[in-house]
Amino acid sequence: MSTERIERLEERLAWLQRHVTEQDKAMLEMAGQLDRLKAELMRLKQRAEASPTNAEGPAFDERPPHY
C-alpha cells in the first residue's frame, strides 16, 4: 500500500471514530431524557392515583342521586 493510501485510510478512520463518539454522546443524552420522562410520568401517575379527586364517578347506567 502506498503511504498516501494509508494516510487517507487513517484520516477516514479518525473521522469515523469522531462521528461514532458524537453519536454515542447524543444517544446517552437521549437515554437520560427518556429516563427523566419515565420518572416524571411515574410520579404523575402516582399523584393522580393518590388524589381524592380521582374518585370514579357514577357508572353510565346509574342515575345521579337527585332522581
mmCIF file of the N, C-alpha and C atoms, coordinates in Angstrom:
data_MODEL
# 
_entry.id   MODEL 
# 
loop_
_atom_site.group_PDB 
_atom_site.id 
_atom_site.type_symbol 
_atom_site.label_atom_id 
_atom_site.label_alt_id 
_atom_site.label_comp_id 
_atom_site.label_asym_id 
_atom_site.label_entity_id 
_atom_site.label_seq_id 
_atom_site.pdbx_PDB_ins_code 
_atom_site.Cartn_x 
_atom_site.Cartn_y 
_atom_site.Cartn_z 
_atom_site.occupancy 
_atom_site.B_iso_or_equiv 
_atom_site.pdbx_formal_charge 
_atom_site.auth_seq_id 
_atom_site.auth_comp_id 
_atom_site.auth_asym_id 
_atom_site.auth_atom_id 
_atom_site.pdbx_PDB_model_num 
ATOM 1   N N  . MET A 1 1  ? 0.837   -1.179 0.000  1.00 0.00 ? 1  MET A N  1 
ATOM 2   C CA . MET A 1 1  ? 0.000   0.000  0.000  1.00 0.00 ? 1  MET A CA 1 
ATOM 3   C C  . MET A 1 1  ? 0.879   1.239  0.000  1.00 0.00 ? 1  MET A C  1 
ATOM 4   N N  . SER A 1 2  ? 0.402   2.228  -0.696 1.00 0.00 ? 2  SER A N  1 
ATOM 5   C CA . SER A 1 2  ? 1.176   3.459  -0.726 1.00 0.00 ? 2  SER A CA 1 
ATOM 6   C C  . SER A 1 2  ? 0.946   4.252  0.557  1.00 0.00 ? 2  SER A C  1 
ATOM 7   N N  . THR A 1 3  ? 1.911   5.095  0.857  1.00 0.00 ? 3  THR A N  1 
ATOM 8   C CA . THR A 1 3  ? 1.817   5.948  2.044  1.00 0.00 ? 3  THR A CA 1 
ATOM 9   C C  . THR A 1 3  ? 0.595   6.855  1.957  1.00 0.00 ? 3  THR A C  1 
ATOM 10  N N  . GLU A 1 4  ? 0.313   7.336  0.758  1.00 0.00 ? 4  GLU A N  1 
ATOM 11  C CA . GLU A 1 4  ? -0.846  8.215  0.567  1.00 0.00 ? 4  GLU A CA 1 
ATOM 12  C C  . GLU A 1 4  ? -2.150  7.489  0.896  1.00 0.00 ? 4  GLU A C  1 
ATOM 13  N N  . ARG A 1 5  ? -2.270  6.257  0.458  1.00 0.00 ? 5  ARG A N  1 
ATOM 14  C CA . ARG A 1 5  ? -3.482  5.451  0.729  1.00 0.00 ? 5  ARG A CA 1 
ATOM 15  C C  . ARG A 1 5  ? -3.608  5.205  2.224  1.00 0.00 ? 5  ARG A C  1 
ATOM 16  N N  . ILE A 1 6  ? -2.529  4.881  2.879  1.00 0.00 ? 6  ILE A N  1 
ATOM 17  C CA . ILE A 1 6  ? -2.553  4.644  4.327  1.00 0.00 ? 6  ILE A CA 1 
ATOM 18  C C  . ILE A 1 6  ? -2.990  5.908  5.055  1.00 0.00 ? 6  ILE A C  1 
ATOM 19  N N  . GLU A 1 7  ? -2.495  7.058  4.650  1.00 0.00 ? 7  GLU A N  1 
ATOM 20  C CA . GLU A 1 7  ? -2.874  8.318  5.285  1.00 0.00 ? 7  GLU A CA 1 
ATOM 21  C C  . GLU A 1 7  ? -4.373  8.600  5.105  1.00 0.00 ? 7  GLU A C  1 
ATOM 22  N N  . ARG A 1 8  ? -4.880  8.335  3.907  1.00 0.00 ? 8  ARG A N  1 
ATOM 23  C CA . ARG A 1 8  ? -6.313  8.543  3.665  1.00 0.00 ? 8  ARG A CA 1 
ATOM 24  C C  . ARG A 1 8  ? -7.154  7.608  4.530  1.00 0.00 ? 8  ARG A C  1 
ATOM 25  N N  . LEU A 1 9  ? -6.723  6.370  4.643  1.00 0.00 ? 9  LEU A N  1 
ATOM 26  C CA . LEU A 1 9  ? -7.449  5.416  5.485  1.00 0.00 ? 9  LEU A CA 1 
ATOM 27  C C  . LEU A 1 9  ? -7.404  5.827  6.960  1.00 0.00 ? 9  LEU A C  1 
ATOM 28  N N  . GLU A 1 10 ? -6.261  6.321  7.407  1.00 0.00 ? 10 GLU A N  1 
ATOM 29  C CA . GLU A 1 10 ? -6.141  6.781  8.791  1.00 0.00 ? 10 GLU A CA 1 
ATOM 30  C C  . GLU A 1 10 ? -7.033  7.991  9.039  1.00 0.00 ? 10 GLU A C  1 
ATOM 31  N N  . GLU A 1 11 ? -7.099  8.916  8.069  1.00 0.00 ? 11 GLU A N  1 
ATOM 32  C CA . GLU A 1 11 ? -7.972  10.077 8.195  1.00 0.00 ? 11 GLU A CA 1 
ATOM 33  C C  . GLU A 1 11 ? -9.432  9.642  8.253  1.00 0.00 ? 11 GLU A C  1 
ATOM 34  N N  . ARG A 1 12 ? -9.781  8.707  7.395  1.00 0.00 ? 12 ARG A N  1 
ATOM 35  C CA . ARG A 1 12 ? -11.164 8.190  7.371  1.00 0.00 ? 12 ARG A CA 1 
ATOM 36  C C  . ARG A 1 12 ? -11.493 7.513  8.696  1.00 0.00 ? 12 ARG A C  1 
ATOM 37  N N  . LEU A 1 13 ? -10.588 6.728  9.207  1.00 0.00 ? 13 LEU A N  1 
ATOM 38  C CA . LEU A 1 13 ? -10.785 6.057  10.484 1.00 0.00 ? 13 LEU A CA 1 
ATOM 39  C C  . LEU A 1 13 ? -10.983 7.074  11.603 1.00 0.00 ? 13 LEU A C  1 
ATOM 40  N N  . ALA A 1 14 ? -10.155 8.110  11.626 1.00 0.00 ? 14 ALA A N  1 
ATOM 41  C CA . ALA A 1 14 ? -10.281 9.149  12.652 1.00 0.00 ? 14 ALA A CA 1 
ATOM 42  C C  . ALA A 1 14 ? -11.631 9.845  12.536 1.00 0.00 ? 14 ALA A C  1 
ATOM 43  N N  . TRP A 1 15 ? -12.067 10.144 11.311 1.00 0.00 ? 15 TRP A N  1 
ATOM 44  C CA . TRP A 1 15 ? -13.361 10.787 11.111 1.00 0.00 ? 15 TRP A CA 1 
ATOM 45  C C  . TRP A 1 15 ? -14.490 9.897  11.619 1.00 0.00 ? 15 TRP A C  1 
ATOM 46  N N  . LEU A 1 16 ? -14.429 8.616  11.288 1.00 0.00 ? 16 LEU A N  1 
ATOM 47  C CA . LEU A 1 16 ? -15.464 7.675  11.739 1.00 0.00 ? 16 LEU A CA 1 
ATOM 48  C C  . LEU A 1 16 ? -15.484 7.560  13.264 1.00 0.00 ? 16 LEU A C  1 
ATOM 49  N N  . GLN A 1 17 ? -14.319 7.524  13.881 1.00 0.00 ? 17 GLN A N  1 
ATOM 50  C CA . GLN A 1 17 ? -14.268 7.434  15.341 1.00 0.00 ? 17 GLN A CA 1 
ATOM 51  C C  . GLN A 1 17 ? -14.882 8.668  15.987 1.00 0.00 ? 17 GLN A C  1 
ATOM 52  N N  . ARG A 1 18 ? -14.602 9.866  15.445 1.00 0.00 ? 18 ARG A N  1 
ATOM 53  C CA . ARG A 1 18 ? -15.211 11.093 15.969 1.00 0.00 ? 18 ARG A CA 1 
ATOM 54  C C  . ARG A 1 18 ? -16.722 11.055 15.795 1.00 0.00 ? 18 ARG A C  1 
ATOM 55  N N  . HIS A 1 19 ? -17.149 10.609 14.619 1.00 0.00 ? 19 HIS A N  1 
ATOM 56  C CA . HIS A 1 19 ? -18.579 10.548 14.317 1.00 0.00 ? 19 HIS A CA 1 
ATOM 57  C C  . HIS A 1 19 ? -19.301 9.602  15.276 1.00 0.00 ? 19 HIS A C  1 
ATOM 58  N N  . VAL A 1 20 ? -18.723 8.429  15.495 1.00 0.00 ? 20 VAL A N  1 
ATOM 59  C CA . VAL A 1 20 ? -19.322 7.459  16.415 1.00 0.00 ? 20 VAL A CA 1 
ATOM 60  C C  . VAL A 1 20 ? -19.352 8.026  17.830 1.00 0.00 ? 20 VAL A C  1 
ATOM 61  N N  . THR A 1 21 ? -18.295 8.698  18.231 1.00 0.00 ? 21 THR A N  1 
ATOM 62  C CA . THR A 1 21 ? -18.250 9.293  19.565 1.00 0.00 ? 21 THR A CA 1 
ATOM 63  C C  . THR A 1 21 ? -19.351 10.331 19.719 1.00 0.00 ? 21 THR A C  1 
ATOM 64  N N  . GLU A 1 22 ? -19.565 11.161 18.699 1.00 0.00 ? 22 GLU A N  1 
ATOM 65  C CA . GLU A 1 22 ? -20.626 12.163 18.756 1.00 0.00 ? 22 GLU A CA 1 
ATOM 66  C C  . GLU A 1 22 ? -21.996 11.500 18.843 1.00 0.00 ? 22 GLU A C  1 
ATOM 67  N N  . GLN A 1 23 ? -22.189 10.429 18.088 1.00 0.00 ? 23 GLN A N  1 
ATOM 68  C CA . GLN A 1 23 ? -23.462 9.706  18.142 1.00 0.00 ? 23 GLN A CA 1 
ATOM 69  C C  . GLN A 1 23 ? -23.662 9.060  19.508 1.00 0.00 ? 23 GLN A C  1 
ATOM 70  N N  . ASP A 1 24 ? -22.601 8.501  20.070 1.00 0.00 ? 24 ASP A N  1 
ATOM 71  C CA . ASP A 1 24 ? -22.693 7.891  21.391 1.00 0.00 ? 24 ASP A CA 1 
ATOM 72  C C  . ASP A 1 24 ? -23.121 8.926  22.427 1.00 0.00 ? 24 ASP A C  1 
ATOM 73  N N  . LYS A 1 25 ? -22.540 10.114 22.363 1.00 0.00 ? 25 LYS A N  1 
ATOM 74  C CA . LYS A 1 25 ? -22.910 11.176 23.300 1.00 0.00 ? 25 LYS A CA 1 
ATOM 75  C C  . LYS A 1 25 ? -24.376 11.553 23.133 1.00 0.00 ? 25 LYS A C  1 
ATOM 76  N N  . ALA A 1 26 ? -24.818 11.686 21.898 1.00 0.00 ? 26 ALA A N  1 
ATOM 77  C CA . ALA A 1 26 ? -26.209 12.037 21.634 1.00 0.00 ? 26 ALA A CA 1 
ATOM 78  C C  . ALA A 1 26 ? -27.144 10.953 22.150 1.00 0.00 ? 26 ALA A C  1 
ATOM 79  N N  . MET A 1 27 ? -26.783 9.702  21.935 1.00 0.00 ? 27 MET A N  1 
ATOM 80  C CA . MET A 1 27 ? -27.623 8.592  22.411 1.00 0.00 ? 27 MET A CA 1 
ATOM 81  C C  . MET A 1 27 ? -27.691 8.574  23.937 1.00 0.00 ? 27 MET A C  1 
ATOM 82  N N  . LEU A 1 28 ? -26.586 8.840  24.597 1.00 0.00 ? 28 LEU A N  1 
ATOM 83  C CA . LEU A 1 28 ? -26.592 8.894  26.054 1.00 0.00 ? 28 LEU A CA 1 
ATOM 84  C C  . LEU A 1 28 ? -27.468 10.030 26.560 1.00 0.00 ? 28 LEU A C  1 
ATOM 85  N N  . GLU A 1 29 ? -27.415 11.164 25.888 1.00 0.00 ? 29 GLU A N  1 
ATOM 86  C CA . GLU A 1 29 ? -28.267 12.284 26.270 1.00 0.00 ? 29 GLU A CA 1 
ATOM 87  C C  . GLU A 1 29 ? -29.740 11.925 26.100 1.00 0.00 ? 29 GLU A C  1 
ATOM 88  N N  . MET A 1 30 ? -30.080 11.282 24.985 1.00 0.00 ? 30 MET A N  1 
ATOM 89  C CA . MET A 1 30 ? -31.472 10.878 24.757 1.00 0.00 ? 30 MET A CA 1 
ATOM 90  C C  . MET A 1 30 ? -31.915 9.839  25.774 1.00 0.00 ? 30 MET A C  1 
ATOM 91  N N  . ALA A 1 31 ? -31.041 8.912  26.112 1.00 0.00 ? 31 ALA A N  1 
ATOM 92  C CA . ALA A 1 31 ? -31.375 7.903  27.112 1.00 0.00 ? 31 ALA A CA 1 
ATOM 93  C C  . ALA A 1 31 ? -31.648 8.569  28.462 1.00 0.00 ? 31 ALA A C  1 
ATOM 94  N N  . GLY A 1 32 ? -30.858 9.570  28.805 1.00 0.00 ? 32 GLY A N  1 
ATOM 95  C CA . GLY A 1 32 ? -31.081 10.307 30.044 1.00 0.00 ? 32 GLY A CA 1 
ATOM 96  C C  . GLY A 1 32 ? -32.402 11.038 30.020 1.00 0.00 ? 32 GLY A C  1 
ATOM 97  N N  . GLN A 1 33 ? -32.746 11.632 28.894 1.00 0.00 ? 33 GLN A N  1 
ATOM 98  C CA . GLN A 1 33 ? -34.028 12.326 28.777 1.00 0.00 ? 33 GLN A CA 1 
ATOM 99  C C  . GLN A 1 33 ? -35.179 11.340 28.908 1.00 0.00 ? 33 GLN A C  1 
ATOM 100 N N  . LEU A 1 34 ? -35.051 10.178 28.288 1.00 0.00 ? 34 LEU A N  1 
ATOM 101 C CA . LEU A 1 34 ? -36.091 9.148  28.417 1.00 0.00 ? 34 LEU A CA 1 
ATOM 102 C C  . LEU A 1 34 ? -36.266 8.717  29.869 1.00 0.00 ? 34 LEU A C  1 
ATOM 103 N N  . ASP A 1 35 ? -35.165 8.510  30.565 1.00 0.00 ? 35 ASP A N  1 
ATOM 104 C CA . ASP A 1 35 ? -35.240 8.113  31.971 1.00 0.00 ? 35 ASP A CA 1 
ATOM 105 C C  . ASP A 1 35 ? -35.937 9.188  32.799 1.00 0.00 ? 35 ASP A C  1 
ATOM 106 N N  . ARG A 1 36 ? -35.608 10.468 32.554 1.00 0.00 ? 36 ARG A N  1 
ATOM 107 C CA . ARG A 1 36 ? -36.247 11.554 33.295 1.00 0.00 ? 36 ARG A CA 1 
ATOM 108 C C  . ARG A 1 36 ? -37.738 11.631 32.981 1.00 0.00 ? 36 ARG A C  1 
ATOM 109 N N  . LEU A 1 37 ? -38.112 11.447 31.715 1.00 0.00 ? 37 LEU A N  1 
ATOM 110 C CA . LEU A 1 37 ? -39.525 11.476 31.340 1.00 0.00 ? 37 LEU A CA 1 
ATOM 111 C C  . LEU A 1 37 ? -40.293 10.312 31.961 1.00 0.00 ? 37 LEU A C  1 
ATOM 112 N N  . LYS A 1 38 ? -39.692 9.136  31.963 1.00 0.00 ? 38 LYS A N  1 
ATOM 113 C CA . LYS A 1 38 ? -40.338 7.971  32.583 1.00 0.00 ? 38 LYS A CA 1 
ATOM 114 C C  . LYS A 1 38 ? -40.561 8.202  34.070 1.00 0.00 ? 38 LYS A C  1 
ATOM 115 N N  . ALA A 1 39 ? -39.553 8.757  34.743 1.00 0.00 ? 39 ALA A N  1 
ATOM 116 C CA . ALA A 1 39 ? -39.670 9.023  36.177 1.00 0.00 ? 39 ALA A CA 1 
ATOM 117 C C  . ALA A 1 39 ? -40.761 10.054 36.438 1.00 0.00 ? 39 ALA A C  1 
ATOM 118 N N  . GLU A 1 40 ? -40.817 11.092 35.620 1.00 0.00 ? 40 GLU A N  1 
ATOM 119 C CA . GLU A 1 40 ? -41.852 12.120 35.784 1.00 0.00 ? 40 GLU A CA 1 
ATOM 120 C C  . GLU A 1 40 ? -43.236 11.532 35.543 1.00 0.00 ? 40 GLU A C  1 
ATOM 121 N N  . LEU A 1 41 ? -43.374 10.696 34.540 1.00 0.00 ? 41 LEU A N  1 
ATOM 122 C CA . LEU A 1 41 ? -44.650 10.044 34.266 1.00 0.00 ? 41 LEU A CA 1 
ATOM 123 C C  . LEU A 1 41 ? -45.085 9.185  35.443 1.00 0.00 ? 41 LEU A C  1 
ATOM 124 N N  . MET A 1 42 ? -44.169 8.430  36.019 1.00 0.00 ? 42 MET A N  1 
ATOM 125 C CA . MET A 1 42 ? -44.497 7.598  37.181 1.00 0.00 ? 42 MET A CA 1 
ATOM 126 C C  . MET A 1 42 ? -44.949 8.468  38.356 1.00 0.00 ? 42 MET A C  1 
ATOM 127 N N  . ARG A 1 43 ? -44.249 9.589  38.587 1.00 0.00 ? 43 ARG A N  1 
ATOM 128 C CA . ARG A 1 43 ? -44.651 10.492 39.674 1.00 0.00 ? 43 ARG A CA 1 
ATOM 129 C C  . ARG A 1 43 ? -46.051 11.039 39.435 1.00 0.00 ? 43 ARG A C  1 
ATOM 130 N N  . LEU A 1 44 ? -46.334 11.434 38.189 1.00 0.00 ? 44 LEU A N  1 
ATOM 131 C CA . LEU A 1 44 ? -47.657 11.977 37.878 1.00 0.00 ? 44 LEU A CA 1 
ATOM 132 C C  . LEU A 1 44 ? -48.744 10.920 38.038 1.00 0.00 ? 44 LEU A C  1 
ATOM 133 N N  . LYS A 1 45 ? -48.473 9.695  37.614 1.00 0.00 ? 45 LYS A N  1 
ATOM 134 C CA . LYS A 1 45 ? -49.446 8.610  37.774 1.00 0.00 ? 45 LYS A CA 1 
ATOM 135 C C  . LYS A 1 45 ? -49.710 8.330  39.250 1.00 0.00 ? 45 LYS A C  1 
ATOM 136 N N  . GLN A 1 46 ? -48.646 8.277  40.047 1.00 0.00 ? 46 GLN A N  1 
ATOM 137 C CA . GLN A 1 46 ? -48.816 8.028  41.481 1.00 0.00 ? 46 GLN A CA 1 
ATOM 138 C C  . GLN A 1 46 ? -49.605 9.151  42.134 1.00 0.00 ? 46 GLN A C  1 
ATOM 139 N N  . ARG A 1 47 ? -49.303 10.378 41.756 1.00 0.00 ? 47 ARG A N  1 
ATOM 140 C CA . ARG A 1 47 ? -50.015 11.527 42.312 1.00 0.00 ? 47 ARG A CA 1 
ATOM 141 C C  . ARG A 1 47 ? -51.489 11.478 41.906 1.00 0.00 ? 47 ARG A C  1 
ATOM 142 N N  . ALA A 1 48 ? -51.776 11.124 40.656 1.00 0.00 ? 48 ALA A N  1 
ATOM 143 C CA . ALA A 1 48 ? -53.158 11.041 40.182 1.00 0.00 ? 48 ALA A CA 1 
ATOM 144 C C  . ALA A 1 48 ? -53.919 9.935  40.896 1.00 0.00 ? 48 ALA A C  1 
ATOM 145 N N  . GLU A 1 49 ? -53.267 8.803  41.124 1.00 0.00 ? 49 GLU A N  1 
ATOM 146 C CA . GLU A 1 49 ? -53.924 7.691  41.810 1.00 0.00 ? 49 GLU A CA 1 
ATOM 147 C C  . GLU A 1 49 ? -54.200 8.019  43.267 1.00 0.00 ? 49 GLU A C  1 
ATOM 148 N N  . ALA A 1 50 ? -53.339 8.814  43.897 1.00 0.00 ? 50 ALA A N  1 
ATOM 149 C CA . ALA A 1 50 ? -53.499 9.153  45.310 1.00 0.00 ? 50 ALA A CA 1 
ATOM 150 C C  . ALA A 1 50 ? -54.431 10.335 45.514 1.00 0.00 ? 50 ALA A C  1 
ATOM 151 N N  . SER A 1 51 ? -54.765 11.042 44.449 1.00 0.00 ? 51 SER A N  1 
ATOM 152 C CA . SER A 1 51 ? -55.579 12.241 44.563 1.00 0.00 ? 51 SER A CA 1 
ATOM 153 C C  . SER A 1 51 ? -57.020 11.900 44.925 1.00 0.00 ? 51 SER A C  1 
ATOM 154 N N  . PRO A 1 52 ? -57.628 12.634 45.892 1.00 0.00 ? 52 PRO A N  1 
ATOM 155 C CA . PRO A 1 52 ? -59.028 12.378 46.242 1.00 0.00 ? 52 PRO A CA 1 
ATOM 156 C C  . PRO A 1 52 ? -59.977 12.743 45.103 1.00 0.00 ? 52 PRO A C  1 
ATOM 157 N N  . THR A 1 53 ? -59.586 13.592 44.209 1.00 0.00 ? 53 THR A N  1 
ATOM 158 C CA . THR A 1 53 ? -60.440 13.956 43.077 1.00 0.00 ? 53 THR A CA 1 
ATOM 159 C C  . THR A 1 53 ? -60.412 12.891 42.000 1.00 0.00 ? 53 THR A C  1 
ATOM 160 N N  . ASN A 1 54 ? -59.652 11.859 42.212 1.00 0.00 ? 54 ASN A N  1 
ATOM 161 C CA . ASN A 1 54 ? -59.553 10.769 41.249 1.00 0.00 ? 54 ASN A CA 1 
ATOM 162 C C  . ASN A 1 54 ? -60.664 9.745  41.444 1.00 0.00 ? 54 ASN A C  1 
ATOM 163 N N  . ALA A 1 55 ? -61.536 9.962  42.425 1.00 0.00 ? 55 ALA A N  1 
ATOM 164 C CA . ALA A 1 55 ? -62.614 9.005  42.689 1.00 0.00 ? 55 ALA A CA 1 
ATOM 165 C C  . ALA A 1 55 ? -63.472 8.860  41.437 1.00 0.00 ? 55 ALA A C  1 
ATOM 166 N N  . GLU A 1 56 ? -63.881 7.639  41.195 1.00 0.00 ? 56 GLU A N  1 
ATOM 167 C CA . GLU A 1 56 ? -64.676 7.391  39.997 1.00 0.00 ? 56 GLU A CA 1 
ATOM 168 C C  . GLU A 1 56 ? -66.071 7.938  40.192 1.00 0.00 ? 56 GLU A C  1 
ATOM 169 N N  . GLY A 1 57 ? -66.611 8.480  39.138 1.00 0.00 ? 57 GLY A N  1 
ATOM 170 C CA . GLY A 1 57 ? -67.982 8.984  39.163 1.00 0.00 ? 57 GLY A CA 1 
ATOM 171 C C  . GLY A 1 57 ? -68.948 7.837  38.976 1.00 0.00 ? 57 GLY A C  1 
ATOM 172 N N  . PRO A 1 58 ? -70.237 8.155  38.906 1.00 0.00 ? 58 PRO A N  1 
ATOM 173 C CA . PRO A 1 58 ? -71.223 7.081  38.723 1.00 0.00 ? 58 PRO A CA 1 
ATOM 174 C C  . PRO A 1 58 ? -71.042 6.400  37.378 1.00 0.00 ? 58 PRO A C  1 
ATOM 175 N N  . ALA A 1 59 ? -71.451 5.159  37.326 1.00 0.00 ? 59 ALA A N  1 
ATOM 176 C CA . ALA A 1 59 ? -71.382 4.428  36.067 1.00 0.00 ? 59 ALA A CA 1 
ATOM 177 C C  . ALA A 1 59 ? -72.370 5.058  35.091 1.00 0.00 ? 59 ALA A C  1 
ATOM 178 N N  . PHE A 1 60 ? -72.198 4.807  33.819 1.00 0.00 ? 60 PHE A N  1 
ATOM 179 C CA . PHE A 1 60 ? -73.060 5.432  32.821 1.00 0.00 ? 60 PHE A CA 1 
ATOM 180 C C  . PHE A 1 60 ? -74.520 5.027  32.975 1.00 0.00 ? 60 PHE A C  1 
ATOM 181 N N  . ASP A 1 61 ? -74.774 3.842  33.499 1.00 0.00 ? 61 ASP A N  1 
ATOM 182 C CA . ASP A 1 61 ? -76.157 3.393  33.621 1.00 0.00 ? 61 ASP A CA 1 
ATOM 183 C C  . ASP A 1 61 ? -76.773 3.740  34.963 1.00 0.00 ? 61 ASP A C  1 
ATOM 184 N N  . GLU A 1 62 ? -76.025 4.376  35.858 1.00 0.00 ? 62 GLU A N  1 
ATOM 185 C CA . GLU A 1 62 ? -76.559 4.781  37.161 1.00 0.00 ? 62 GLU A CA 1 
ATOM 186 C C  . GLU A 1 62 ? -77.189 6.163  37.045 1.00 0.00 ? 62 GLU A C  1 
ATOM 187 N N  . ARG A 1 63 ? -78.269 6.377  37.824 1.00 0.00 ? 63 ARG A N  1 
ATOM 188 C CA . ARG A 1 63 ? -78.878 7.695  37.853 1.00 0.00 ? 63 ARG A CA 1 
ATOM 189 C C  . ARG A 1 63 ? -78.150 8.549  38.898 1.00 0.00 ? 63 ARG A C  1 
ATOM 190 N N  . PRO A 1 64 ? -78.065 9.839  38.661 1.00 0.00 ? 64 PRO A N  1 
ATOM 191 C CA . PRO A 1 64 ? -77.494 10.712 39.686 1.00 0.00 ? 64 PRO A CA 1 
ATOM 192 C C  . PRO A 1 64 ? -78.351 10.669 40.949 1.00 0.00 ? 64 PRO A C  1 
ATOM 193 N N  . PRO A 1 65 ? -77.804 11.016 42.112 1.00 0.00 ? 65 PRO A N  1 
ATOM 194 C CA . PRO A 1 65 ? -78.536 10.882 43.386 1.00 0.00 ? 65 PRO A CA 1 
ATOM 195 C C  . PRO A 1 65 ? -79.792 11.749 43.477 1.00 0.00 ? 65 PRO A C  1 
ATOM 196 N N  . HIS A 1 66 ? -79.967 12.786 42.711 1.00 0.00 ? 66 HIS A N  1 
ATOM 197 C CA . HIS A 1 66 ? -81.148 13.652 42.857 1.00 0.00 ? 66 HIS A CA 1 
ATOM 198 C C  . HIS A 1 66 ? -82.389 13.125 42.176 1.00 0.00 ? 66 HIS A C  1 
ATOM 199 N N  . TYR A 1 67 ? -82.365 11.948 41.552 1.00 0.00 ? 67 TYR A N  1 
ATOM 200 C CA . TYR A 1 67 ? -83.570 11.373 40.933 1.00 0.00 ? 67 TYR A CA 1 
ATOM 201 C C  . TYR A 1 67 ? -84.289 10.497 41.888 1.00 0.00 ? 67 TYR A C  1 
# 
